[in-house]
Amino acid sequence: MTRVKICGITNLEDALVSIEAGADALGFVFYKKSPRFVTPAVAKEIVDKLPPFVERVGLFVNCDADEVNQTMRACNLSLAQIHFDATDEFYEALEVKYIRVIRAKSKEDILNSSDYRLVDAFVESYGGEGKRINPSWFEGVDCSKIILAGGLDVPNVANMSQFGFYGVDVSSGVEKTKGKKDRIKVSNFIKEVNHGNISKSSQ
């Protein structure tokens, strides 16, 4: 079953709408240059009101390990999403569970790891711009440990089910405006993912 993460959560209403629609994970962006940036205080207020069994992901860009560790603990987050090219020393200093983001420029970038990883289209602004990855890059690739991000929306997500991704990650594709989710788009997006799962499992 393909997991769904709704990223760029900035308010409690969007968080609860996403969970009600069936999201497995919520993403909180701690990158100040993002229009979806939230402070740790705001993130904690939202997280404190969430029901159990929801993955709570913190997205970090160009910061040190201490900031990641402190923010994750302060906000009671469960997974750190490292959205930049960090050093081995950075990862060794992390005291929390994390997932690496591959900002792919080519198919070769996707093949550089066999671990669970999030694959996003390369953009200078570190995501959230709706840029899609070329689907042909995933042909013949074991995608069972890949979470796909970048340009996903209701019309195209079901078409990606053929590759068997572990999960999909959406932000701008389910928004009314930057930082504000659209209830109908969120619901329809998750329905399309589930429909793709059903179609794939019945083959």
C-alpha positions in Angstrom: 0.0 0.0 0.0 1.4 3.4 -1.0 1.7 5.8 1.9 0.7 9.4 1.6 2.4 12.4 3.1 0.8 15.9 3.0 3.6 18.4 3.3 3.7 22.1 4.0 1.2 22.0 6.9 0.8 25.4 8.4 -2.4 25.2 10.5 -4.4 22.7 12.5 -7.4 22.7 10.1 -5.3 21.5 7.2 -3.6 18.9 9.4 -7.0 17.4 10.6 -8.4 17.6 7.1 -5.4 15.6 5.8 -5.7 13.0 8.5 -9.5 12.6 8.0 -8.9 12.1 4.3 -6.4 9.2 5.1 -2.9 10.8 5.1 -0.3 8.7 6.8 2.1 11.6 7.5 2.2 15.3 7.8 5.2 17.5 6.9 6.2 20.7 8.7 8.7 23.0 6.9 11.3 24.7 9.0 13.0 26.5 6.1 12.5 30.2 6.5 12.6 31.0 2.8 9.6 28.7 2.1 6.1 30.2 1.9 5.1 27.2 4.0 7.5 27.9 6.8 6.3 27.4 10.3 8.1 28.1 13.6 8.7 25.3 16.0 6.1 26.8 18.4 3.4 26.7 15.7 4.3 23.2 14.7 4.2 22.0 18.3 0.7 23.6 18.8 -0.5 21.6 15.8 1.2 18.3 16.8 -0.1 18.5 20.3 -3.6 18.3 18.9 -3.1 15.4 16.5 -4.5 11.9 17.0 -2.2 9.0 17.5 -0.5 6.9 14.7 0.3 9.8 12.5 3.9 10.3 11.3 5.1 13.8 12.0 7.9 14.9 9.7 10.1 18.0 10.0 11.7 19.3 6.8 15.1 20.9 7.3 17.3 22.8 4.8 20.9 24.1 5.3 21.1 23.8 9.1 23.2 22.0 11.6 22.5 18.8 13.4 21.9 20.5 16.8 19.1 22.5 15.3 17.5 19.4 13.9 17.8 17.5 17.1 16.4 20.4 19.2 13.5 21.1 16.9 12.5 17.5 16.6 12.4 17.0 20.3 10.7 20.4 21.1 7.9 19.6 18.5 7.5 15.9 19.3 8.3 15.0 15.7 8.9 11.5 14.6 11.0 11.8 11.4 13.5 14.4 10.1 13.5 15.0 6.3 17.0 16.2 5.3 16.4 18.3 2.2 20.0 19.3 1.4 23.4 17.7 0.7 24.6 17.1 4.2 28.0 15.6 5.3 28.6 12.3 6.9 29.5 14.2 10.1 26.0 15.8 10.0 24.2 12.5 9.9 26.4 11.0 12.6 25.5 13.9 14.9 21.7 13.3 14.4 20.0 11.8 17.4 16.7 11.3 15.7 15.3 9.1 12.9 15.8 10.7 9.5 15.3 10.2 5.8 17.5 11.7 3.1 16.1 13.6 0.1 17.5 13.1 -3.3 17.0 16.2 -5.5 17.3 14.4 -8.8 18.7 15.9 -11.9 19.0 12.6 -13.7 18.1 8.9 -13.5 21.5 8.2 -12.1 20.8 10.3 -9.0 17.8 7.9 -8.2 20.1 4.9 -8.4 22.7 6.2 -5.9 21.1 4.6 -2.9 19.4 1.4 -1.8 18.0 2.9 1.4 14.6 4.4 2.0 14.8 7.9 0.5 12.5 10.7 -0.8 13.1 11.6 -4.4 12.2 15.1 -5.5 12.8 17.1 -8.7 15.8 19.4 -8.4 14.9 23.1 -8.0 17.0 25.8 -6.6 14.3 26.7 -4.0 14.4 23.2 -2.4 11.0 22.0 -3.6 7.4 23.2 -3.3 7.4 24.5 -6.9 5.4 21.8 -8.5 8.2 20.5 -10.8 7.8 16.9 -11.9 10.4 14.2 -12.3 10.5 12.5 -15.7 8.5 9.3 -15.1 10.7 7.3 -17.5 13.5 7.6 -15.0 11.8 5.0 -12.8 11.3 2.4 -15.5 13.2 -0.8 -14.5 14.0 0.7 -11.0 13.0 -1.0 -7.7 10.9 1.8 -6.2 9.8 -0.1 -3.1 12.0 2.2 -0.9 11.3 5.4 -2.7 8.9 8.2 -1.7 8.1 10.2 -4.7 7.7 14.0 -4.5 7.6 16.8 -7.1 4.7 18.0 -9.1 2.2 15.4 -8.0 -1.5 16.3 -8.1 -4.9 14.7 -8.5 -4.7 14.2 -12.3 -1.3 12.5 -12.4 -0.8 10.6 -9.2 -2.7 7.5 -10.1 -0.6 7.1 -13.2 2.5 6.7 -11.0 1.1 3.5 -9.2 2.7 1.3 -11.9 6.1 1.9 -10.3 5.2 0.6 -6.8 6.5 3.5 -4.8 6.7 3.1 -1.0 5.0 6.5 -0.7 4.1 9.8 -2.3 4.6 13.3 -1.0 2.5 16.3 -2.1 2.4 19.9 -1.1 1.6 22.5 -3.9 -0.6 20.0 -5.8 -3.3 20.1 -3.1 -3.3 23.8 -2.2 -5.7 26.7 -2.7 -2.8 29.1 -2.1 0.8 28.6 -0.9 0.6 27.3 2.6 -3.2 26.6 2.6 -4.6 23.3 1.6 -7.7 22.6 -0.4 -10.0 20.1 1.3 -11.4 18.6 -1.9 -7.9 18.3 -3.6 -6.5 16.6 -0.5 -9.4 14.1 -0.4 -9.3 13.4 -4.1 -5.5 13.0 -4.1 -5.6 10.3 -1.5 -8.6 8.6 -3.2 -6.5 8.5 -6.5 -3.5 7.0 -4.6 -5.8 4.3 -3.1 -7.5 3.7 -6.5 -4.0 3.1 -8.0 -3.2 0.7 -5.2 -6.4 -1.3 -5.9 -5.7 -1.3 -9.6 -2.2 -2.5 -9.1 -3.0 -5.2 -6.6 -5.8 -6.6 -8.9 -3.5 -7.2 -11.8 
